[in-house]
Amino acid sequence: MSYVDPRAGSMAAQIAGQSREMDLVAQRGLRAVRSVAAAHRLTGEYLSKTFVATVPSLQPSKVGPIDDRLIVADDKAAVSIEYGHLVRFKNARRVKFVPGQHIMSKALRAVG
């Protein structure tokens, strides 16, 4: 009969969160994001505000803190760039939808 510690998953996640490999994978994702974003670059603002952040996991842990990696686009227009937005013409009721560039989604598929 074998025994598996019920904390095994949390312990594995904690070990992985502290490993160099997690940083390497996150950097690979960041390179993919920057590669996709470079094709849509107008000012370079979006590119200059992309980075990897190490943050505490949202999942509760039985063994202590677990680190996760996030690829962040800290540009104020990041949501509009990703999903699209409406442009209203000055002094008119007319609006136009500008489609999103889906930079993060495309990058995820590229490294996927």
C-alpha positions in Angstrom: 0.0 0.0 0.0 1.4 3.4 -0.9 0.8 6.7 0.7 0.8 10.1 -1.0 1.0 13.2 1.2 -2.1 15.3 0.6 0.2 18.4 0.4 2.2 16.9 -2.5 0.6 19.1 -5.1 1.2 22.2 -3.1 4.8 21.2 -2.4 5.5 20.5 -6.1 4.0 23.9 -7.0 6.1 25.6 -4.4 9.3 24.0 -5.7 8.4 24.8 -9.3 7.6 28.5 -8.3 11.1 28.9 -7.0 12.8 27.3 -10.0 14.9 28.9 -12.7 12.9 27.0 -15.3 9.8 28.9 -14.5 11.7 32.2 -15.2 13.0 30.8 -18.5 9.5 29.8 -19.7 8.1 33.2 -18.7 10.9 34.9 -20.6 10.1 32.7 -23.6 6.5 33.9 -23.4 7.6 37.5 -23.1 9.7 37.2 -26.2 6.7 35.8 -28.1 4.5 38.7 -26.9 7.1 41.2 -28.0 7.6 39.5 -31.3 3.8 39.7 -32.1 3.6 43.2 -30.8 6.5 44.4 -32.9 4.4 43.7 -36.0 1.8 46.2 -34.8 4.1 48.8 -33.4 3.3 52.4 -34.0 5.0 54.2 -31.1 6.8 51.4 -29.1 4.8 52.3 -26.0 3.1 48.9 -25.7 6.4 47.1 -26.2 8.3 49.2 -23.6 5.6 48.3 -21.0 5.7 44.5 -21.3 7.5 42.5 -18.6 7.4 39.4 -16.5 6.2 39.7 -12.9 6.6 37.2 -10.1 3.4 37.2 -8.0 2.0 35.1 -5.2 -0.4 32.4 -6.4 -4.1 32.9 -6.0 -4.6 29.3 -5.2 -4.5 28.6 -1.5 -1.6 26.5 -0.4 -1.2 24.0 2.4 2.6 24.4 2.6 3.3 28.2 2.3 3.6 30.8 -0.4 3.7 29.7 -4.1 5.1 32.0 -6.8 3.5 32.4 -10.2 4.8 34.3 -13.3 2.6 36.7 -15.2 3.4 38.4 -18.5 2.2 41.9 -18.1 1.3 44.6 -20.6 1.2 47.7 -18.4 0.2 50.1 -21.2 -2.9 52.2 -20.4 -4.5 51.0 -23.7 -3.6 47.3 -23.3 -7.2 46.1 -23.1 -8.2 48.2 -26.1 -5.2 47.0 -28.1 -5.9 43.3 -27.2 -9.7 43.2 -27.7 -10.6 46.3 -29.8 -12.4 49.5 -29.1 -14.9 52.1 -30.4 -13.8 55.4 -31.9 -16.3 58.2 -31.8 -16.0 60.8 -34.5 -15.8 64.4 -33.3 -19.1 66.2 -33.3 -20.9 63.2 -34.7 -23.0 60.3 -33.5 -21.1 57.9 -35.7 -18.7 55.4 -34.2 -16.3 52.9 -35.7 -15.1 49.6 -34.2 -11.3 49.2 -34.3 -10.6 45.4 -34.1 -8.2 44.2 -31.4 -4.7 42.9 -32.3 -4.9 40.0 -29.9 -1.2 40.2 -29.1 -1.3 38.1 -25.9 -3.6 35.5 -27.5 -1.4 35.1 -30.5 1.7 34.9 -28.4 0.1 32.2 -26.2 -0.7 30.1 -29.3 2.9 30.6 -30.6 4.5 29.2 -27.5 1.7 26.8 -26.7 
